[in-house]
Amino acid sequence: MSSAGDDGRQPSIPDVGKRELDAMVDEEATDPREELSKTDHDTELGIAMAEDAKRVSRGELSADEYWSKYDEAAEAEFGEAYRQTPNPSIESEDQTIDSETAESLGCSVGSMESVACELKAQEAPADTTAADTDGDERWGMVIDLQKCVGCDSCTVACKAENRTPPGVSYNVVMEEEHGEFPNVSRTNVPRPCMQCEEPPCVQVCPVSATYKMDNGVVNIDYDRCIGCRYCMIACPYGARYFDFGENYDDEVDEAGEVTSPEYGVDRGEREEGKSPIGNVRKCSFCTHRLERGEEPACVETCIGDARNMGDLDDSESEVAEMAASTRAFQLKESEGTDPNVYYLK
């Protein structure tokens, strides 16, 4: 059996830098104009709002300045849906812009708590192998790139668990080959939602449908989402998808009749005009499983034990120690999003 090199790296693992890994993310990204051309909303407004939302994440623009800039245009484009919700601010603890600023705009004055989904709390099973949860966690994931074999079991497990339709895949594995035959190696980079601490997807949402939970997970209120897709092009990682209402009925009988367990809400059969059809969707770290004291489906099924889940705020947790190691890094660190997903090189 081959042994690791002097740097601890397995011989079959290419030494690929962060710049190359970031480029893999960019290659997977959707074209903003092409994506927004499929909607009934203003493409130019969406592109401008998305780019400035990224500037807020990078600290180049304040959230108050952001909404002062886009208030009039957002009100004209989204009407009552915009006026009845507070403007998001990824800079503040309650995720809402300053009340004084809000009072001068067309939006509602209030906190994000007034619009966030009420997730049903569930007691963790006594025999669970996952860490006990007390509600004070900041969930994070660490993915060891030297252990990922590119089997896509995480992708399949995620689709099976969350019942995602065609075109919606919360967990993808980006792949890139290096070298020439017969000296060929491959980089495998799993990419779930990064669950950013400074998420531009939250900042850009004109109807406050996307918000960040205290536990670090970024969620989507399907009943509030209007499907404008501005958040999709604001995400630097391409981790958001639109649900067009398709099903796997040709492959699996009555596939559309099985409800998704996401966010602990039983929505019944998939029907046109009924959420989450017509909504943007993404990975939620399997929130419904976390609340039961279980690991996300992708972590539980990883055959190479490349994925690790835990509390980043617990300095003694294995995940926190991994995230603090010299091998750890985040994708697209220059974006200022501060993801709760770390990778080990």
N, C-alpha and C positions, 0 to 999 in steps of 0.2 A: 504494500500500500504506500502511495506517495505521502511524504510528510510535508508539513507546512514550510514555507520559505523563512528566511531570516526575519522578515517583517511580520511573520505570523499568518500570512495570506496563503490560502490553499493554491496550489499551482494552476488549477483550472479557473481561478477567479481573476479576471483582468483588472489591472490597476487603473481604473477609470476615475478621473477627477470630478469634482463637484460641478465644474463648468459643463462637462459632457453630460452629466446626469440632468442638469437643469435644461440642457438643450433637448434631451429626450422628452421632457415635459412639454416644451414649446412645440415640438413636432406633433404631439398628440392633440394640441389645442384646436378648437373649432374656429373657423373664420368668423369674426364678429359680424360683418355685414351679411354674410350668407345666413348665419343663424337668425339674426334679427329680421331679415327679409321675409321670414316665415311667419312673423307675428303681425298683429294689427297696430302695433305701436311704433312710435317714431324711432327710426334706426339711428339717425344722427344724435338725437338726445340720449339714447341708450349708450352709444359709444363714448360720448363726452362724459356722461355720469359715471360710467364704468372706469374710465381712465382716471378721473378725479377721485373716485373711491379708492383706487390704488394709491393715489398720492396721500390720502388721509392715512392709510396704513403705514406709509413710509414716513409720516410726520411732516410732509411738505405742505399740508393744507389742513386747517382745523375743520371739525365736523360742523361747527356753527357757520363757518365761511362756506362750506360745501352747500348746506341747505339754503343759505341766503342767496347763493348763486343760482340754485336750481328750483327754488320755491315756485316762482311764477310759471315756469315751463312745466314742472311736475303737476301743478294744479290744473293747468290747461289740458294736459295730456291724460291725467288719471281721474280728475274730478273728485267726486265724493269719496272714492276709495282712498285718495290721498289725504283729503281734508279731515277725515275722521280718525286718523292715526297719528301718533307722535313721530317726529323725525328721528331715525336711529343715529346714535353716536357711539362709535367703537372706542371713543376716548374716555367715556364716563362709566362709572360702575353700574348705573342703572340703564345704560345704553340709550340714553335720551339726551338730546341737545339741551343747552341751558334754557330754563323756562323763560327768561327775559327775551332771549332770541326767538324762541318759539312763539311768543305772544305777538311778535311783529310779522310772523309768517302766516301762511294759509293753513298750516297743519294744526292738529290737535295738540293741546298742552297736556302732558301726562307722562307716565313712565311706561316702559316696555312691559312691565308686569300686567298692565291692563289689556294687552293684546296677546301675550304668550299663551301657548297651549297649556292646559292643565293636565299634566301627565299623572296617571294613576300610580300611586306608590304601591309597591308590592314587597312583601317581606321575603328576603332571600331564603331559599330552602335550607334546612338544617344540614343536609348532607352534601351541600355544594362544595366543590373543590376550589372555586374562585374565592378571592379575598372578600372578607366581610365588608359590607358597605354601610356607612353611617350618614351619608348625605353630604359629607364635607370633602369628598374626593375631587381631584382635578384629573379626569381620565386622560391617559396618554398611551400611545402605542410606540414600541420600538421594534424596528424591522432589521434583522441582521442580513445584509446582502450576501455575506459569505455562506449563509445557510439556505438561502432561497434557491431552489432548483428549477424554478419556472414551470412547475407542474400545473398551475392554474387551479389547484384544488380550492384556493381561497375564493376565486372568481365564481366557481360552481357552487360552493357552499353558501356564498352570499346570495346568489340568485335563488337558490332553493329556500333559504331562510326567509328572505324578504319578498319573495314572489315577484321579482321585478320583471317587467314585460320586455319584449324585443326592443333593442335600442337603448335600454337602461341597464347599466352595469356599474354598481357602486365600487367594486373592487376589480381593477384591471392590473395586469402585469405587463409593464413596458419591457420590450426586449430589443437588444441591439447586438449584432455579431461583430467580432473583431478578428483581424488577421485573415490569412488565406489558407485554404485547404493544403495540407492536412493540419496545419497549426492554427486552429480556430477556437476561439472562446466566445462566451456570450455573457452579457450583462442582463440580469433580471431585476427589475425595479417594481415591486408592488406599489400601487398608488390608490389608497383609499382617500376619503375626504381628510384633509389635514387638520380639521377642527381648530382653526387658527385662533390665537388670542386677539389678534387685530384683523378680523375678517372683512375684506372689502365687499363680500357678498351681503353682509348685514348692512353696511353703510349705504349701499346703493339702492336697497329695496324701497320703493316709493310707497309701499303699503304696509310696511313693518311685518311682513310675513316670515322673514328670516331673523332669528335672534340667537344669542348665545346663552346657554344655560350656565348656572353657577358652577356646574361640574365640568365646564370646559367644552361640552359638546354643542355644536351649532345645529339647531333644528329648524324645520320648516313647518309653518302652520298651513296645511293644505287647504283649510277652509278660508284662509285669508289670501293665499297666493292667487294672483290673477294671470300668471303665465306670461309675463312680459319678457322674461328671459334676460333681463339686464344683469341679474346676478350671475348667470352662466358665463357671460363674457367678462365680468369683473373678477371672477375666480382665476388666480394666476396658475392654478393647477389643472384646470379643465375637469374638475371633479363633480360637475353638475350636469344633469340630463333632463330632457323634457319628455313627459309621458304623453304620447300621441294616442293612446287608447288601444294599441295593438295587443294581441294575446298569442300564446303558444297553442292555440286550439288545434292547429294542424299537426302538432307534434304530441300534444297531451290532451286527451279528451277532457272537456269542461275545465280547462286550465284557468279561464277567466272567472270561474265560480269560487275559486279558493282565495280567501281574503288575505291581505298582507297584515302581518302582526305589528307593523311599524308604530312606534310611539305608544303602544298598548291600546290602540283604537281599533275596534272591529268595524270596518266599513262595509262588510258584506261583499257581494259580487261586484265585479267591475262593470260599470255601466257608463255610457256616454253622458257627459255633462255632470258626472259625479266624481268628486275627488278620490284618488289623486290624478285621474285622467285630466289632462289640461294643466297640470301643475309641473313645476320643476322639482326634481327629486335628487337625493344624494345619500351617501353613507351617513349613518347616525351613530356609528360604533355599536350598532344593535342595541339601542337604548332599552328596548323592551327586555333584552336578555340581561343587561347590566342591572336593571331594577330587580331581577330575580336572583342576583348574585352569580350569574353565569358570565362566561367570556363571550365576546362576539363570535359569530359562527366561523369567520375566517381564521381567528386565532385558534379555536378549538380543533379545526381540521387541518392545520398546516402540518404536512408530513415531515418537513425538515425542521420543525420547531423554530422557524425563523421569526415568528411574530410573538410579541410579548405585550401584555396588557396590564395596567396597574395605575396606582395613584402617584402622579408626578410630584405632588406636594408632600408625600411621605418620604423623607430623605432615606429611610431605612428600607424602602421597597426596592425590589429587584429592578423594576422599570426605571425608577428615579436614578439608581446607581448607573444603569446602562446609559441613560440620557446624559449623564454628567461625565461619561468616560471620554477619553481622548479619541476614541473611534467614532463618536457620535457627531452627527451633523443634521441639518434640516435642509430640505429642498428650497431653492430660490430664496435664500436668506436675505438677499438685497431688497426683497419686496416688503420687508418689515412686518410680515404677517405673524411671525413667531408661532409656527405650527406646533400642535401637541402630538405630532407624529415625528419621530426621530428615526434616523437610519444609522446603522453601524457599517463602516467601510472596511 
